[in-house]
Amino acid sequence: AAGVYILEAGMTTAQVAAAWSPYLTMAEGIRIAAKAFTTDVSELSCCA
């Protein structure tokens, strides 16, 4: 969703780099959840 917004808003790379985005993004959350399917959850770090 963020990528679509960036494209539709015509943001420059400088604007994207300067934009504040709270961690944990949706994509990172999906990646961590997917990783939990193939990795022992007790072995994942807090930030996976």
Order of alpha helices (4+ residues) and beta strands (2+ residues): alpha-alpha-alpha
